[in-house]
Amino acid sequence: MSPVSIGILAVSMSVDAFIASLGKGAGGQGVSYRRALQTGAIFGLVEAITPLIGWAAGAAASSYVAAVDHWIAFGLLTAVGLRMALHALARQADEAPKEQGLWGLVATAVGTSIDAMAVGVSLAFVEANIFVIAAAIGLTTMIMSASGILAGRYLGRSFGRCAEGIGGAALMVMGAAILLQHLGMIAS
């Protein structure tokens, strides 16, 4: 994968965590630099680990699905992107964020990183350095989550829906690009 593709993927995978952080910050309760860094670190760590888990599961099955790997990558990225886009459309703009403790924050981080696990599975079927990608996703998520906490009260919850929709669309475009590249319709 090119550095641009890795960057797009990292930002796309970080959007859910950013939105969750933005919502927490929009609530205005407990917004401090310490809380922002804690949230960023937890979200970043979880988001870096989950694609590695998905990649390991996908790599274990790769010899059985090598002939259709591009279709699997396309399907997973499209499904995850579509889920993100539909969630953005269905989410209520006036949802009030709830204050969470440490375990609630970890649970939220895991919930927002499930899509990264699915992407990790799809990356097992293409030539990609999963460790570089996982590190990029984790670092990007850490930065976006910490920023989301601090920016939340200024940007509000309505911006989060738009960002989630854009992230979903970016994943669908990436899935289509992998498929078209493998079918020889676009150059690598």
N, C-alpha and C positions, 0 to 999 in steps of 0.2 A: 504494500500500500504506500502511496505517496504521502509526504508530510501534510499536504493539503487535505487528503482524504482522512488521515488520522486526526487532524485538527477538527474537521467537520464532524467526525464520529465522536470525538471527545466532547465537543460542545453539545451535540445532539443527546448524548447519554447523560449529560449534566443538567439538562433542562428540567427534568422532574425534580431533582434535588434543589435546583434554584427556585422553582415554583414553591416547593414546600417551605423553603427558607424565606422566600418573599412573603408568603402568607403569614409565617411566624413574626416576621418583622413588621408586617402591616398591622398586626395586633398591638404592637407598641409595648408589650409587656416583656420585661427582661432583656431589652435590646441593649447590649453592651459589646465592647470589643472582645471581651473574654468569652461571652456567649456566642458571638459570631465565629470566633476561632474554634471553639469547642464543636459547634455545629459543623463547620467546614471540615474539621479533622475527622469527625465520625462519618459524615457523608462521603468524604473522599476515600477513606480507608475501605469502607464497605463497597463503594462503587469500583474500586480498583481490584478487589478480591473476586467479585461476582463474575466478571468476564473470564477470569482464570478458571473458575469452576466450570463455567459453560464450555470453555475451550477444551478442558480436559475431558469432559463428557463427549464432546463432538469428536475429538481426536481418537478416542477409544473406538468410536463407531465409523471412523473415516474410511477404512478399507472396504467397508460394506456398501458405502454410498458414493464412492469416487465418481461414478458415471453421472450422477445427478447432483453433485455438490453445488453447482451454480444455481440450480433451481431451489435447493434448500436455503442457501444464503439469501436468494431473492425472496423466497416465501417468508422466512423469519424476519428479515429487515422490513419487508412490506407489512407484515402483520403487526410488528411492534410499532412501526411508524403510524399505521392506521389506528391502532389502539390509542396512541398518544394524541393524534389529531381528533378522534372521536371524543376522548376524555376532555379535551380542551373545549369542544363544542357543548358537551353535556354539563360541564361543571357550572355551578351557580356562581355568579360574580360576587354575590354578597355573602358567601360562606365565611363564617367567622373562624379564625384559627383557634385551636385549643392549646393551652399551655401544657407542655409535656416534661416529664422527668427524663433522666438519662436513658432508661429502658424504652420509654416512649419514643425518644429521639432515635435510638438504634433501630426500633421496629419501623419507624418511618423511613430511615435510611435503607433498610432491607427492602421495604415495599417499593421504594423508588428505584431500586437497582435491579429488579427482576428483568427489566428490558436489557440491561447490560449483560446478564447471564445468557439471554437468548442470542444477543449479538456475539457473545463469546463462542457459543455453539456454531454459529454461522462462520466465524473466523477460522474455525478448525478446518474448514473445507477450502479455504483460499490461502495463498501464500502471504502470510502476514506475521510479523513478530509480535506475538501476543503480549510479551512483557513490556515492550515499548508502548503498545496500545493501552494496556492496563494502567501503566504509569501515567500516560497522558490523560486518560479518563479520570483517574484518581486525583491528579493535580488540578485538572480543570474543574472537577466537581468541588474540590476543596475551596478553590478560589471563588467559584460561582455561588456556592452555598454561604460562605462567609459574607460575600458581597450582597447576597439576597437578603440576609438578616438585616444588614445595615441600611440597605436601600428600600426595604419593604414599606416603611412608613411614608416614604416620599413617592414611591411609584404606585402603591396600592395593588389590590388583587386583580384588577381587570387586565393589567399588562401581562400577568402570568399566563392567562388563557391564550393570548396571542403567541407568546414565546413557546408554549407547549405545542401549539399547532404548527408553528414553523419548524420546530425540532422534529415532529412527526413527519412532516413533508420532506425534510432533509433525509431522513432515514429511508423513506420510500424511494427517493431519487437515487440514493446510494445503492439500494437493492437492485433497482432497474439498471444502473450502470454496471454492476457486477455481472448481471445476466447478459446484457448487451455486449460487454467486453468478452465474455466467455464464448458467446455465439459468433464473435468476430465482426459485430456490427459497429463497434467503436474500437479505436486503437488504445493500447495500454499505456 
